[in-house]
């Protein structure tokens, strides 16, 4: 099977990075400078999936693929690896970790859980040592999502609160400790940050115990705030006023009006 459009895309990225004729912006990029774009494009794809928009999904996947190709091209120029090496490495790993598909002479059916368990065993064998119960890579996700995932893993290890009420008490405890750090006339920013972090972690666990994903909850809260904020902007514009010219009290008046209309 041939993929002429993919080959064309690989060449386009090479041309963008051509020393004499390439794009100045693309030539300036490094693995580090491109990281934020990879995260941004991934979240935009997630948004398209959640909204059920296939056309936008296609476009966002293309943007993610561009990041993969740019990183591969930069690595190729340094003679580290290229996109073909990336594809080869991934294909070999998928075959190696799916023996039930690629090396199953008996055509025996296995469950999804068995696949997960086998994947972990094969991974440990490849690394030559037993992996930790919770690996550090869990921290690679956004912080709120990472807290949620840590909680899910500790639950499987029977290291968890019994019910939501216990977690709620923990959230209250962390909130009280945070308030104590806010009482002195001279605030300790480091201590406040630590206690605030503990509070957020506990709040994430409470969401988990209530069968909610805290990342999704915060995303919904962000969308709700932005929707209301845009309505405030529209009302102010319709009244012939400028947002920047209004006082806090006047802005609060518009905010309350938007909330009451909802």
MODELLER restraints for C-alpha pairs under 7 A, 6 or more apart:
rsr = mdl.restraints
at = mdl.atoms
rsr.add(forms.Gaussian(group=physical.xy_distance, feature=features.Distance(at['CA:10:A'], at['CA:69:A']), mean=6.85, stdev=0.5))
rsr.add(forms.Gaussian(group=physical.xy_distance, feature=features.Distance(at['CA:13:A'], at['CA:69:A']), mean=6.91, stdev=0.5))
rsr.add(forms.Gaussian(group=physical.xy_distance, feature=features.Distance(at['CA:13:A'], at['CA:70:A']), mean=6.57, stdev=0.5))
rsr.add(forms.Gaussian(group=physical.xy_distance, feature=features.Distance(at['CA:14:A'], at['CA:73:A']), mean=6.71, stdev=0.5))
rsr.add(forms.Gaussian(group=physical.xy_distance, feature=features.Distance(at['CA:15:A'], at['CA:22:A']), mean=5.72, stdev=0.5))
rsr.add(forms.Gaussian(group=physical.xy_distance, feature=features.Distance(at['CA:16:A'], at['CA:22:A']), mean=4.42, stdev=0.5))
rsr.add(forms.Gaussian(group=physical.xy_distance, feature=features.Distance(at['CA:16:A'], at['CA:23:A']), mean=5.21, stdev=0.5))
rsr.add(forms.Gaussian(group=physical.xy_distance, feature=features.Distance(at['CA:16:A'], at['CA:26:A']), mean=6.26, stdev=0.5))
rsr.add(forms.Gaussian(group=physical.xy_distance, feature=features.Distance(at['CA:17:A'], at['CA:23:A']), mean=6.55, stdev=0.5))
rsr.add(forms.Gaussian(group=physical.xy_distance, feature=features.Distance(at['CA:17:A'], at['CA:26:A']), mean=6.04, stdev=0.5))
rsr.add(forms.Gaussian(group=physical.xy_distance, feature=features.Distance(at['CA:17:A'], at['CA:27:A']), mean=5.26, stdev=0.5))
rsr.add(forms.Gaussian(group=physical.xy_distance, feature=features.Distance(at['CA:31:A'], at['CA:71:A']), mean=6.07, stdev=0.5))
rsr.add(forms.Gaussian(group=physical.xy_distance, feature=features.Distance(at['CA:38:A'], at['CA:64:A']), mean=6.33, stdev=0.5))
rsr.add(forms.Gaussian(group=physical.xy_distance, feature=features.Distance(at['CA:38:A'], at['CA:67:A']), mean=6.02, stdev=0.5))
rsr.add(forms.Gaussian(group=physical.xy_distance, feature=features.Distance(at['CA:41:A'], at['CA:60:A']), mean=6.34, stdev=0.5))
rsr.add(forms.Gaussian(group=physical.xy_distance, feature=features.Distance(at['CA:41:A'], at['CA:63:A']), mean=6.25, stdev=0.5))
rsr.add(forms.Gaussian(group=physical.xy_distance, feature=features.Distance(at['CA:41:A'], at['CA:64:A']), mean=5.75, stdev=0.5))
rsr.add(forms.Gaussian(group=physical.xy_distance, feature=features.Distance(at['CA:42:A'], at['CA:64:A']), mean=6.50, stdev=0.5))
rsr.add(forms.Gaussian(group=physical.xy_distance, feature=features.Distance(at['CA:44:A'], at['CA:60:A']), mean=6.49, stdev=0.5))
rsr.add(forms.Gaussian(group=physical.xy_distance, feature=features.Distance(at['CA:45:A'], at['CA:57:A']), mean=5.67, stdev=0.5))
rsr.add(forms.Gaussian(group=physical.xy_distance, feature=features.Distance(at['CA:45:A'], at['CA:60:A']), mean=5.05, stdev=0.5))
rsr.add(forms.Gaussian(group=physical.xy_distance, feature=features.Distance(at['CA:45:A'], at['CA:61:A']), mean=6.51, stdev=0.5))
rsr.add(forms.Gaussian(group=physical.xy_distance, feature=features.Distance(at['CA:48:A'], at['CA:56:A']), mean=5.80, stdev=0.5))
rsr.add(forms.Gaussian(group=physical.xy_distance, feature=features.Distance(at['CA:48:A'], at['CA:57:A']), mean=5.34, stdev=0.5))
rsr.add(forms.Gaussian(group=physical.xy_distance, feature=features.Distance(at['CA:49:A'], at['CA:57:A']), mean=6.36, stdev=0.5))
rsr.add(forms.Gaussian(group=physical.xy_distance, feature=features.Distance(at['CA:69:A'], at['CA:83:A']), mean=6.62, stdev=0.5))
rsr.add(forms.Gaussian(group=physical.xy_distance, feature=features.Distance(at['CA:72:A'], at['CA:81:A']), mean=6.78, stdev=0.5))
rsr.add(forms.Gaussian(group=physical.xy_distance, feature=features.Distance(at['CA:72:A'], at['CA:82:A']), mean=4.97, stdev=0.5))
rsr.add(forms.Gaussian(group=physical.xy_distance, feature=features.Distance(at['CA:72:A'], at['CA:83:A']), mean=5.25, stdev=0.5))
rsr.add(forms.Gaussian(group=physical.xy_distance, feature=features.Distance(at['CA:73:A'], at['CA:82:A']), mean=6.15, stdev=0.5))
rsr.add(forms.Gaussian(group=physical.xy_distance, feature=features.Distance(at['CA:75:A'], at['CA:81:A']), mean=5.50, stdev=0.5))
rsr.add(forms.Gaussian(group=physical.xy_distance, feature=features.Distance(at['CA:75:A'], at['CA:82:A']), mean=6.32, stdev=0.5))
rsr.add(forms.Gaussian(group=physical.xy_distance, feature=features.Distance(at['CA:76:A'], at['CA:82:A']), mean=4.73, stdev=0.5))
rsr.add(forms.Gaussian(group=physical.xy_distance, feature=features.Distance(at['CA:95:A'], at['CA:102:A']), mean=6.13, stdev=0.5))
rsr.add(forms.Gaussian(group=physical.xy_distance, feature=features.Distance(at['CA:97:A'], at['CA:119:A']), mean=5.78, stdev=0.5))
rsr.add(forms.Gaussian(group=physical.xy_distance, feature=features.Distance(at['CA:97:A'], at['CA:122:A']), mean=6.35, stdev=0.5))
rsr.add(forms.Gaussian(group=physical.xy_distance, feature=features.Distance(at['CA:124:A'], at['CA:130:A']), mean=5.28, stdev=0.5))
rsr.add(forms.Gaussian(group=physical.xy_distance, feature=features.Distance(at['CA:124:A'], at['CA:131:A']), mean=6.06, stdev=0.5))
rsr.add(forms.Gaussian(group=physical.xy_distance, feature=features.Distance(at['CA:134:A'], at['CA:153:A']), mean=6.81, stdev=0.5))
rsr.add(forms.Gaussian(group=physical.xy_distance, feature=features.Distance(at['CA:138:A'], at['CA:146:A']), mean=5.92, stdev=0.5))
rsr.add(forms.Gaussian(group=physical.xy_distance, feature=features.Distance(at['CA:139:A'], at['CA:146:A']), mean=5.58, stdev=0.5))
rsr.add(forms.Gaussian(group=physical.xy_distance, feature=features.Distance(at['CA:144:A'], at['CA:204:A']), mean=6.74, stdev=0.5))
rsr.add(forms.Gaussian(group=physical.xy_distance, feature=features.Distance(at['CA:144:A'], at['CA:214:A']), mean=6.69, stdev=0.5))
rsr.add(forms.Gaussian(group=physical.xy_distance, feature=features.Distance(at['CA:144:A'], at['CA:215:A']), mean=5.85, stdev=0.5))
rsr.add(forms.Gaussian(group=physical.xy_distance, feature=features.Distance(at['CA:145:A'], at['CA:215:A']), mean=5.51, stdev=0.5))
rsr.add(forms.Gaussian(group=physical.xy_distance, feature=features.Distance(at['CA:147:A'], at['CA:201:A']), mean=5.93, stdev=0.5))
rsr.add(forms.Gaussian(group=physical.xy_distance, feature=features.Distance(at['CA:147:A'], at['CA:204:A']), mean=6.32, stdev=0.5))
rsr.add(forms.Gaussian(group=physical.xy_distance, feature=features.Distance(at['CA:148:A'], at['CA:204:A']), mean=5.84, stdev=0.5))
rsr.add(forms.Gaussian(group=physical.xy_distance, feature=features.Distance(at['CA:148:A'], at['CA:205:A']), mean=6.32, stdev=0.5))
rsr.add(forms.Gaussian(group=physical.xy_distance, feature=features.Distance(at['CA:148:A'], at['CA:208:A']), mean=6.57, stdev=0.5))
rsr.add(forms.Gaussian(group=physical.xy_distance, feature=features.Distance(at['CA:148:A'], at['CA:214:A']), mean=6.98, stdev=0.5))
rsr.add(forms.Gaussian(group=physical.xy_distance, feature=features.Distance(at['CA:151:A'], at['CA:205:A']), mean=6.26, stdev=0.5))
rsr.add(forms.Gaussian(group=physical.xy_distance, feature=features.Distance(at['CA:154:A'], at['CA:160:A']), mean=6.14, stdev=0.5))
rsr.add(forms.Gaussian(group=physical.xy_distance, feature=features.Distance(at['CA:161:A'], at['CA:167:A']), mean=6.43, stdev=0.5))
rsr.add(forms.Gaussian(group=physical.xy_distance, feature=features.Distance(at['CA:163:A'], at['CA:209:A']), mean=6.86, stdev=0.5))
rsr.add(forms.Gaussian(group=physical.xy_distance, feature=features.Distance(at['CA:164:A'], at['CA:206:A']), mean=6.17, stdev=0.5))
rsr.add(forms.Gaussian(group=physical.xy_distance, feature=features.Distance(at['CA:164:A'], at['CA:209:A']), mean=5.39, stdev=0.5))
rsr.add(forms.Gaussian(group=physical.xy_distance, feature=features.Distance(at['CA:164:A'], at['CA:210:A']), mean=6.52, stdev=0.5))
rsr.add(forms.Gaussian(group=physical.xy_distance, feature=features.Distance(at['CA:167:A'], at['CA:205:A']), mean=7.00, stdev=0.5))
rsr.add(forms.Gaussian(group=physical.xy_distance, feature=features.Distance(at['CA:167:A'], at['CA:206:A']), mean=5.51, stdev=0.5))
rsr.add(forms.Gaussian(group=physical.xy_distance, feature=features.Distance(at['CA:168:A'], at['CA:206:A']), mean=6.36, stdev=0.5))
rsr.add(forms.Gaussian(group=physical.xy_distance, feature=features.Distance(at['CA:170:A'], at['CA:202:A']), mean=6.66, stdev=0.5))
rsr.add(forms.Gaussian(group=physical.xy_distance, feature=features.Distance(at['CA:171:A'], at['CA:199:A']), mean=6.07, stdev=0.5))
rsr.add(forms.Gaussian(group=physical.xy_distance, feature=features.Distance(at['CA:171:A'], at['CA:202:A']), mean=5.36, stdev=0.5))
rsr.add(forms.Gaussian(group=physical.xy_distance, feature=features.Distance(at['CA:171:A'], at['CA:203:A']), mean=5.98, stdev=0.5))
rsr.add(forms.Gaussian(group=physical.xy_distance, feature=features.Distance(at['CA:174:A'], at['CA:195:A']), mean=6.76, stdev=0.5))
rsr.add(forms.Gaussian(group=physical.xy_distance, feature=features.Distance(at['CA:174:A'], at['CA:198:A']), mean=6.40, stdev=0.5))
rsr.add(forms.Gaussian(group=physical.xy_distance, feature=features.Distance(at['CA:174:A'], at['CA:199:A']), mean=5.04, stdev=0.5))
rsr.add(forms.Gaussian(group=physical.xy_distance, feature=features.Distance(at['CA:175:A'], at['CA:199:A']), mean=6.05, stdev=0.5))
rsr.add(forms.Gaussian(group=physical.xy_distance, feature=features.Distance(at['CA:177:A'], at['CA:195:A']), mean=6.64, stdev=0.5))
rsr.add(forms.Gaussian(group=physical.xy_distance, feature=features.Distance(at['CA:178:A'], at['CA:192:A']), mean=6.36, stdev=0.5))
rsr.add(forms.Gaussian(group=physical.xy_distance, feature=features.Distance(at['CA:178:A'], at['CA:195:A']), mean=5.21, stdev=0.5))
rsr.add(forms.Gaussian(group=physical.xy_distance, feature=features.Distance(at['CA:178:A'], at['CA:196:A']), mean=6.17, stdev=0.5))
rsr.add(forms.Gaussian(group=physical.xy_distance, feature=features.Distance(at['CA:181:A'], at['CA:191:A']), mean=6.99, stdev=0.5))
rsr.add(forms.Gaussian(group=physical.xy_distance, feature=features.Distance(at['CA:181:A'], at['CA:192:A']), mean=5.84, stdev=0.5))
rsr.add(forms.Gaussian(group=physical.xy_distance, feature=features.Distance(at['CA:204:A'], at['CA:214:A']), mean=5.56, stdev=0.5))
rsr.add(forms.Gaussian(group=physical.xy_distance, feature=features.Distance(at['CA:207:A'], at['CA:213:A']), mean=6.31, stdev=0.5))
rsr.add(forms.Gaussian(group=physical.xy_distance, feature=features.Distance(at['CA:207:A'], at['CA:214:A']), mean=5.70, stdev=0.5))
rsr.add(forms.Gaussian(group=physical.xy_distance, feature=features.Distance(at['CA:228:A'], at['CA:258:A']), mean=6.57, stdev=0.5))
rsr.add(forms.Gaussian(group=physical.xy_distance, feature=features.Distance(at['CA:231:A'], at['CA:258:A']), mean=6.77, stdev=0.5))
rsr.add(forms.Gaussian(group=physical.xy_distance, feature=features.Distance(at['CA:232:A'], at['CA:254:A']), mean=5.83, stdev=0.5))
rsr.add(forms.Gaussian(group=physical.xy_distance, feature=features.Distance(at['CA:232:A'], at['CA:255:A']), mean=6.10, stdev=0.5))
rsr.add(forms.Gaussian(group=physical.xy_distance, feature=features.Distance(at['CA:232:A'], at['CA:258:A']), mean=6.64, stdev=0.5))
rsr.add(forms.Gaussian(group=physical.xy_distance, feature=features.Distance(at['CA:233:A'], at['CA:243:A']), mean=6.83, stdev=0.5))
rsr.add(forms.Gaussian(group=physical.xy_distance, feature=features.Distance(at['CA:236:A'], at['CA:242:A']), mean=6.67, stdev=0.5))
rsr.add(forms.Gaussian(group=physical.xy_distance, feature=features.Distance(at['CA:236:A'], at['CA:243:A']), mean=6.55, stdev=0.5))
